[in-house]
């Protein structure tokens, strides 16, 4: 079986487990238990592998715990960020899960112990609350302790049966892939809420490529609306780790999604010292003010959400918004996220941001912010994508690429709305589509009906309208009609009709003559 086939088989199996075990529980509500159990297994095997150090004679799961001295424990925590005793390992819990009458209480104690092991160490923030959404006493699992334990044991049994192979070889990639697959499936089935925490991989890949384009190294990559971390992880997947020197940074407002993002980092083998994901409202309580600027910024912020805006008079003096001299409308925070990203961007970097298309042509405060961006030459490219690429919305969104190191004052517009592959429920972007967009982005060449670089004066004269359709003429796909040939065909047709009429008249006359004779 090839690695691709192995991944496909594993993904089918894990989604089947997720559906079979949840029973009458809504899949969205049940996702934390499947994702959390998968994460618990990963952390256990990752930690055991570290403690065994490649020595085949050592089996950490069977190790005498009296041999674990304080120095050994401290060294492990400093390296891995947490500590798990042999009896707490997923492997050992799974062996007796089906007959453990206190399984839910034991799991809660283990998760609490793992989190507490990091207290006082540099990894404390990265580990704290990781299992907060894995509530083993929730009625979602059942009304009685027995029902809860039965469902938990079933999830553990299912996850234990997944074949990830040897951890040291391909296991890490398979764990990460399985986790991403589960998250994407939950997002696809969650309607509008799904799109709020997960950006499809094909769009994430394009955004990561845009933000990282031609950068041989970046200090760190940042997502101000991180969701489950899918955008950040695409940068890891498509670029060598040494290129992203200080790691992956992000902020997320939703607590459950914030935990998913941190789990996602671990599952993709990004250690605690290489990521910094924080919880909070990016627009009102931004983190990392002392850590900016960032050489690469990627983001898919929520579309047109409400925010406090002008109701907070101090925001107009905020370093992020003050340069534009106007705040984004209270009913539409889109440009607040754009200005936030711009203020965090370094002089050598790029920001690639998914935006609601309305912000590129509406008037009022949004027009004034567009004027600020254009007058200061921060807009490198505006890319219109096809509709129905995202979970939970069918709208055709736009990617805004910001840069502080443009070499001229033109702004590029790319109409990629015709680039998509039709799938069952959503459209997708293929690698060929992404390559086509990136080639145009790189060259800045004018391509009929696809890409145009527009002079500053032209945009000013157009009231700072940044809609792609205003500058890239759509291809006329209507059939071209040859008028001369059409007229010739009509002439032939008319002549033929006249001939047929004569023949019909002759036949009628002949029939009438026969009737008279009769």
C-alpha distance (Angstrom), angle and dihedral (degrees) to the residues before:
residue distance angle dihedral
X1 . . .
X2 3.82 . .
X3 3.80 122.0 .
X4 3.81 89.4 -107.6
X5 3.80 91.5 52.5
X6 3.80 90.6 45.6
X7 3.79 90.9 53.4
X8 3.80 92.2 47.2
X9 3.80 92.3 49.4
X10 3.80 91.8 46.7
X11 3.79 91.9 49.6
X12 3.80 93.2 50.5
X13 3.79 89.9 48.8
X14 3.79 96.1 49.4
X15 3.80 93.7 47.4
X16 3.80 89.1 49.8
X17 3.82 89.6 52.9
X18 3.80 90.7 49.0
X19 3.80 91.2 54.0
X20 3.80 99.3 38.9
X21 3.78 97.1 49.4
X22 3.79 99.7 44.0
X23 3.81 92.3 65.0
X24 3.81 109.8 176.0
X25 3.82 93.2 -6.6
X26 3.79 114.4 110.4
X27 3.80 110.4 -104.1
X28 3.79 92.5 -128.9
X29 3.81 91.5 53.4
X30 3.79 92.1 44.9
X31 3.80 97.1 48.9
X32 3.82 93.8 91.4
X33 3.79 91.9 63.2
X34 3.80 95.7 50.7
X35 3.81 93.9 41.3
X36 3.80 92.1 42.4
X37 3.80 93.4 49.6
X38 3.80 91.4 49.4
X39 3.80 88.8 49.5
X40 3.82 92.0 48.3
X41 3.80 90.1 53.5
X42 3.81 91.3 48.3
X43 3.81 93.5 49.8
X44 3.80 90.6 48.1
X45 3.79 95.9 49.8
X46 3.79 92.9 40.8
X47 3.81 90.7 52.2
X48 3.81 94.5 43.9
X49 3.80 90.0 50.2
X50 3.80 89.8 52.8
X51 3.80 93.3 48.9
X52 3.82 92.3 48.5
X53 3.80 90.4 51.3
X54 3.78 93.7 -157.1
X55 3.82 92.6 -58.4
X56 3.81 105.6 137.6
X57 3.80 90.6 -161.1
X58 3.82 90.6 65.3
X59 3.80 121.6 79.5
X60 3.79 107.1 -177.1
X61 3.81 93.0 -167.7
X62 3.82 89.1 64.4
X63 3.82 97.8 37.4
X64 3.80 119.9 130.2
X65 3.81 102.2 -110.3
X66 3.81 91.2 -146.8
X67 3.81 86.6 73.2
X68 3.81 90.8 64.1
X69 3.79 102.1 96.4
X70 3.85 122.7 -168.5
X71 3.82 89.7 -105.0
X72 3.81 91.7 54.4
X73 3.79 91.3 47.6
X74 3.82 93.4 47.9
X75 3.79 93.1 47.8
X76 3.82 90.9 50.8
X77 3.80 92.3 50.2
X78 3.80 92.4 49.2
X79 3.81 89.8 51.7
X80 3.81 103.7 37.7
X81 3.78 99.6 22.3
X82 3.81 96.1 -123.1
X83 3.81 143.0 39.7
X84 3.81 132.0 -126.4
X85 3.81 122.5 -173.9
X86 3.81 116.8 -139.6
X87 3.81 93.6 -107.3
X88 3.81 89.3 53.4
X89 3.80 94.6 56.0
X90 3.79 118.2 117.2
X91 3.80 89.4 -123.0
X92 3.79 93.1 59.9
X93 3.80 95.5 41.1
X94 3.82 90.4 50.5
X95 3.82 92.3 55.7
X96 3.81 93.3 66.9
X97 3.81 101.9 20.4
X98 3.83 95.0 109.9
X99 3.82 93.1 56.7
X100 3.81 99.7 33.4
X101 3.81 108.3 112.7
X102 3.80 90.9 -168.6
X103 3.81 97.2 44.3
X104 3.80 95.7 126.1
X105 3.81 92.4 50.2
X106 3.83 92.1 44.7
X107 3.80 92.0 51.7
X108 3.79 91.7 49.0
X109 3.82 89.8 51.6
X110 3.82 92.4 48.2
X111 3.80 93.6 49.6
X112 3.79 90.5 47.8
X113 3.81 90.9 49.7
X114 3.81 92.6 50.4
X115 3.80 91.1 51.8
X116 3.82 93.3 44.5
X117 3.80 91.3 50.9
X118 3.81 89.0 71.7
X119 3.81 96.4 52.2
X120 3.79 110.4 122.8
X121 3.81 93.9 16.5
X122 3.80 130.7 101.0
X123 3.80 89.6 -104.7
X124 3.83 94.5 59.0
X125 3.83 95.9 103.9
X126 3.80 92.6 45.4
X127 3.83 93.3 51.9
X128 3.81 102.6 33.6
X129 3.80 113.0 110.1
X130 3.80 95.6 -1.6
X131 3.80 91.6 138.1
X132 3.79 95.8 37.2
X133 3.81 92.8 114.8
X134 3.81 93.6 48.5
X135 3.80 93.0 89.1
X136 3.80 106.6 -179.8
X137 3.83 92.3 -172.9
X138 3.81 96.1 52.4
X139 3.79 118.6 126.6
X140 3.81 86.9 -133.8
X141 3.80 84.8 80.6
X142 3.80 94.3 50.7
X143 3.78 142.6 -61.4
X144 3.81 96.9 -97.5
X145 3.80 133.9 44.5
X146 3.80 88.6 -114.1
X147 3.81 92.0 55.2
X148 3.81 91.5 46.1
X149 3.79 92.0 50.8
X150 3.79 92.8 47.0
X151 3.80 92.1 54.0
X152 3.81 93.6 43.7
X153 3.81 90.4 49.1
X154 3.80 90.2 50.3
X155 3.81 91.7 52.6
X156 3.81 91.3 47.2
X157 3.80 91.5 48.2
X158 3.80 91.2 50.4
X159 3.80 94.6 48.5
X160 3.82 91.2 43.4
X161 3.80 89.2 56.0
X162 3.81 94.0 57.3
X163 3.80 112.0 109.2
X164 3.81 108.8 -132.9
X165 3.78 93.8 158.0
X166 3.79 122.7 -142.2
X167 3.81 110.8 -9.6
X168 3.79 94.8 -139.8
X169 3.80 93.0 56.1
X170 3.81 118.8 41.3
X171 3.78 100.0 -22.2
X172 3.79 98.0 101.4
X173 3.82 94.2 54.5
X174 3.79 91.5 45.5
X175 3.80 92.6 51.0
X176 3.80 91.2 50.5
X177 3.79 92.7 46.0
X178 3.80 92.0 48.9
X179 3.80 91.6 50.0
X180 3.82 92.3 48.9
X181 3.79 89.9 47.6
X182 3.79 92.0 52.7
X183 3.80 93.2 47.0
X184 3.81 92.5 48.5
X185 3.81 91.8 49.5
X186 3.78 92.3 49.1
X187 3.81 89.1 48.1
X188 3.80 92.3 49.4
X189 3.80 90.5 52.3
X190 3.80 96.3 42.4
X191 3.80 98.9 73.2
X192 3.80 116.8 -147.4
X193 3.81 94.4 -6.8
X194 3.81 91.0 59.0
X195 3.78 93.3 64.8
X196 3.79 90.9 54.1
X197 3.77 95.1 70.0
X198 3.80 106.9 23.8
X199 3.80 131.3 53.5
X200 3.83 112.8 -161.3
X201 3.79 112.5 -105.8
X202 3.79 95.5 -118.4
X203 3.83 91.8 56.1
X204 3.83 91.1 41.6
X205 3.80 89.4 54.1
X206 3.81 92.1 53.4
X207 3.81 92.7 47.0
X208 3.81 92.7 48.4
X209 3.81 91.1 49.7
X210 3.81 91.5 50.2
X211 3.81 93.7 49.4
X212 3.81 94.1 44.7
X213 3.81 97.3 39.5
X214 3.84 113.5 144.8
X215 3.81 92.7 -12.3
X216 3.79 110.3 135.1
X217 3.80 89.2 -167.4
X218 3.81 138.1 1.2
X219 3.78 128.4 -161.7
X220 3.82 92.7 -133.9
X221 3.78 141.1 -31.3
X222 3.82 121.6 -122.0
X223 3.81 137.5 -164.5
X224 3.84 115.1 -170.6
X225 3.84 91.5 -165.3
X226 3.79 98.4 35.3
X227 3.81 101.8 172.2
X228 3.82 107.7 179.7
X229 3.81 91.2 -19.5
X230 3.80 95.9 -103.4
X231 3.82 94.2 136.3
X232 3.80 93.5 50.3
X233 3.79 92.0 47.5
X234 3.79 92.7 54.2
X235 3.80 87.6 62.1
X236 3.81 88.8 54.9
X237 3.80 91.8 47.0
X238 3.78 97.0 51.8
X239 3.80 102.2 34.8
X240 3.80 131.9 53.7
X241 3.78 111.9 -98.9
X242 3.81 93.7 -122.8
X243 3.82 89.2 62.5
X244 3.83 89.6 65.4
X245 3.79 96.4 57.0
X246 3.81 105.0 -178.3
X247 3.77 99.5 27.2
X248 3.78 140.9 -126.1
X249 3.80 125.4 -24.8
X250 3.79 131.6 -176.4
X251 3.78 148.2 148.2
X252 3.80 127.3 -141.6
X253 3.81 129.5 -174.6
X254 3.82 98.8 -157.1
X255 3.81 112.9 79.2
X256 3.81 96.7 -149.5
X257 3.80 92.1 47.5
X258 3.81 90.2 46.0
X259 3.80 88.6 58.0
X260 3.81 90.8 47.4
X261 3.80 90.0 53.5
X262 3.80 93.0 52.7
X263 3.80 91.8 46.5
X264 3.80 88.5 48.6
X265 3.80 90.6 55.6
X266 3.81 92.7 52.9
X267 3.80 92.3 44.7
X268 3.81 89.8 55.3
X269 3.80 89.3 52.7
X270 3.79 95.8 -106.4
X271 3.78 104.2 145.5
X272 3.80 122.2 -137.7
X273 3.82 92.6 -101.1
X274 3.81 91.4 57.5
X275 3.80 99.6 55.2
X276 3.78 136.4 49.5
X277 3.80 115.0 -170.3
X278 3.81 115.6 172.8
X279 3.80 133.3 -168.7
X280 3.78 121.5 -127.3
X281 3.80 150.2 73.6
X282 3.80 106.2 -55.4
X283 3.80 94.8 -157.7
X284 3.81 97.4 47.1
X285 3.81 103.1 26.0
X286 3.80 107.5 24.6
X287 3.80 120.1 -173.6
X288 3.82 127.9 -151.7
X289 3.82 96.7 42.1
X290 3.79 87.6 141.4
X291 3.81 93.1 44.9
X292 3.79 100.6 55.3
X293 2.98 146.6 135.6
X294 3.80 104.9 73.3
X295 3.80 123.7 -162.8
X296 3.82 93.8 -148.3
X297 3.81 128.8 31.4
X298 3.80 125.6 -178.3
X299 3.77 125.4 178.9
X300 3.79 146.7 163.3
X301 3.82 100.4 -174.3
X302 3.82 121.9 -173.9
X303 3.79 112.0 -79.8
X304 3.81 118.7 -110.1
X305 3.80 97.3 -22.1
X306 3.78 120.5 167.9
X307 3.79 120.3 -105.7
X308 3.80 137.2 175.1
X309 3.81 93.7 -100.6
X310 3.81 114.2 151.7
X311 3.81 91.7 6.5
X312 3.80 85.0 78.9
X313 3.84 105.0 60.5
X314 3.80 91.8 -167.0
X315 3.81 93.6 65.8
X316 3.82 94.1 73.8
X317 3.81 86.7 64.7
X318 3.81 93.1 47.9
X319 3.82 110.4 119.2
X320 3.80 89.3 -125.8
X321 3.81 96.6 55.9
X322 3.81 105.5 22.6
X323 3.85 96.5 81.3
X324 3.82 90.6 62.1
X325 3.82 90.0 49.7
X326 3.80 90.3 -142.2
X327 3.81 137.2 70.9
X328 3.78 126.3 -129.1
X329 3.83 111.8 -100.3
X330 3.78 115.3 -83.2
X331 3.80 90.3 -122.0
X332 3.81 94.3 49.6
X333 3.82 118.3 41.1
X334 3.83 95.0 175.7
X335 3.80 96.3 110.9
X336 3.81 90.9 43.8
X337 3.81 87.5 65.1
X338 3.82 90.5 45.5
X339 3.81 92.9 52.2
X340 3.81 90.5 44.6
X341 3.81 90.5 54.1
X342 3.81 91.9 46.2
X343 3.80 91.7 53.6
X344 3.81 90.7 52.2
X345 3.82 93.6 48.1
X346 3.81 121.2 104.9
X347 3.79 124.1 -131.2
X348 3.84 91.0 -105.6
X349 3.78 99.9 41.7
X350 3.79 142.1 82.7
X351 3.78 134.9 -134.8
X352 3.82 120.0 -151.1
X353 3.81 111.9 -165.8
X354 3.81 130.9 179.6
X355 3.82 108.2 -133.7
X356 3.78 139.7 -174.3
X357 3.84 105.5 -108.4
X358 3.82 94.8 -129.1
X359 3.79 93.1 73.4
X360 3.81 90.5 67.0
X361 3.81 96.5 64.6
X362 3.82 110.0 19.4
X363 3.79 119.6 109.1
X364 3.80 132.2 -132.5
X365 3.80 119.9 50.6
X366 3.80 92.4 -7.7
X367 3.80 91.4 57.6
X368 3.83 89.9 50.3
X369 3.81 90.4 51.8
X370 3.81 90.5 49.8
X371 3.80 88.2 51.0
X372 3.82 90.2 52.9
X373 3.80 91.4 49.6
X374 3.82 94.0 47.9
X375 3.80 97.3 40.5
X376 3.79 89.0 53.4
X377 3.82 92.6 44.9
X378 3.81 96.4 -122.4
X379 3.83 98.8 133.8
X380 3.79 111.8 88.2
X381 3.82 101.8 166.7
X382 3.80 141.1 -3.0
X383 3.83 114.7 -157.5
X384 3.81 124.1 -167.1
X385 3.82 112.1 -152.1
X386 3.78 131.1 -160.5
X387 3.82 120.5 -90.1
X388 3.81 124.7 -98.4
X389 3.82 97.2 29.0
X390 3.81 94.8 125.4
X391 3.79 133.9 63.6
X392 3.78 114.6 -104.1
X393 3.81 98.5 15.1
X394 3.79 136.3 65.0
X395 3.81 96.0 -163.0
X396 3.79 121.3 121.3
X397 3.80 103.2 -116.7
X398 3.80 129.2 -159.4
X399 3.80 131.3 -132.4
X400 3.80 116.7 -139.2
X401 3.81 115.9 -157.8
X402 3.80 115.0 -160.2
X403 3.80 125.1 -166.0
X404 3.80 136.1 173.1
X405 3.80 95.5 -161.8
X406 3.80 105.4 59.9
X407 3.81 114.9 152.4
X408 3.83 95.8 -150.0
X409 3.80 138.9 21.7
X410 3.80 98.9 -111.1
X411 3.79 122.0 111.9
X412 3.79 120.9 -143.7
X413 3.81 123.0 -135.8
X414 3.82 121.6 -165.9
X415 3.80 123.1 -170.7
X416 3.81 104.4 -155.9
X417 3.80 93.7 156.7
X418 3.81 91.7 115.7
X419 3.81 93.5 53.3
X420 3.79 109.5 94.9
X421 3.77 143.6 104.8
X422 3.78 117.0 -131.1
X423 3.80 113.7 -124.0
X424 3.80 130.5 176.9
X425 3.80 98.6 -84.5
X426 3.79 104.9 -1.4
X427 3.76 140.8 30.6
X428 3.80 117.2 -115.8
X429 3.80 138.6 -160.7
X430 3.80 117.6 -123.1
X431 3.79 124.7 -148.4
X432 3.81 87.9 -105.3
X433 3.81 90.3 56.3
X434 3.79 91.6 49.6
X435 3.81 91.3 47.9
X436 3.80 90.7 51.3
X437 3.80 91.6 52.4
X438 3.81 92.7 45.5
X439 3.82 92.9 49.4
X440 3.80 90.6 54.4
X441 3.82 91.4 44.2
X442 3.79 91.0 51.3
X443 3.81 98.3 45.6
X444 3.82 98.5 37.8
X445 3.81 85.9 -151.2
X446 3.78 120.0 156.2
X447 3.80 110.1 -111.2
X448 3.80 119.7 -175.2
X449 3.80 112.4 -107.3
X450 3.82 91.7 -3.9
X451 3.83 116.5 57.0
X452 3.80 135.7 13.5
X453 3.81 132.4 172.7
X454 3.80 108.2 -145.3
X455 3.80 127.1 -156.7
X456 3.79 120.2 -116.7
X457 3.82 92.7 -118.3
X458 3.80 91.9 55.1
X459 3.80 92.1 53.9
X460 3.81 91.4 47.2
X461 3.80 90.3 50.6
X462 3.82 88.0 51.7
X463 3.84 91.4 57.3
X464 3.81 91.8 -103.9
X465 3.78 92.2 -65.4
X466 3.82 107.5 168.2
X467 3.80 100.0 -175.4
X468 3.78 110.4 134.3
X469 3.80 91.6 -138.6
X470 3.83 89.5 62.0
X471 3.80 91.7 64.1
X472 3.82 108.4 23.7
X473 3.78 112.2 64.7
X474 3.76 112.0 -136.0
X475 3.76 116.0 -121.5
X476 3.80 113.4 -105.3
X477 3.78 103.4 -127.0
X478 3.76 94.6 179.7
X479 3.79 115.5 121.4
X480 3.79 113.0 -91.5
X481 3.78 109.4 -122.7
X482 3.84 121.1 -149.9
X483 3.81 100.9 -144.1
X484 3.82 94.7 -165.9
X485 3.78 91.7 51.2
X486 3.80 90.5 44.3
X487 3.82 90.8 53.1
X488 3.80 90.9 47.6
X489 3.81 89.9 50.5
X490 3.80 90.4 48.6
X491 3.81 91.3 49.8
X492 3.79 90.5 51.9
X493 3.79 91.2 46.2
X494 3.81 93.2 49.3
X495 3.82 90.9 48.8
X496 3.77 90.1 50.2
X497 3.82 91.3 49.1
X498 3.81 90.3 51.4
X499 3.79 90.1 50.1
X500 3.80 91.5 49.6
X501 3.81 91.0 49.0
X502 3.83 90.3 53.3
X503 3.78 90.9 49.3
X504 3.80 91.5 48.1
X505 3.83 91.0 47.9
X506 3.82 90.2 51.1
X507 3.81 91.3 50.4
X508 3.80 91.7 48.5
X509 3.84 91.5 48.8
X510 3.77 90.9 50.3
X511 3.80 92.1 50.5
X512 3.80 92.0 48.4
X513 3.84 90.1 50.6
X514 3.80 90.8 53.0
X515 3.81 90.8 51.4
X516 3.85 91.6 52.5
X517 3.79 92.0 51.1
X518 3.76 90.6 49.6
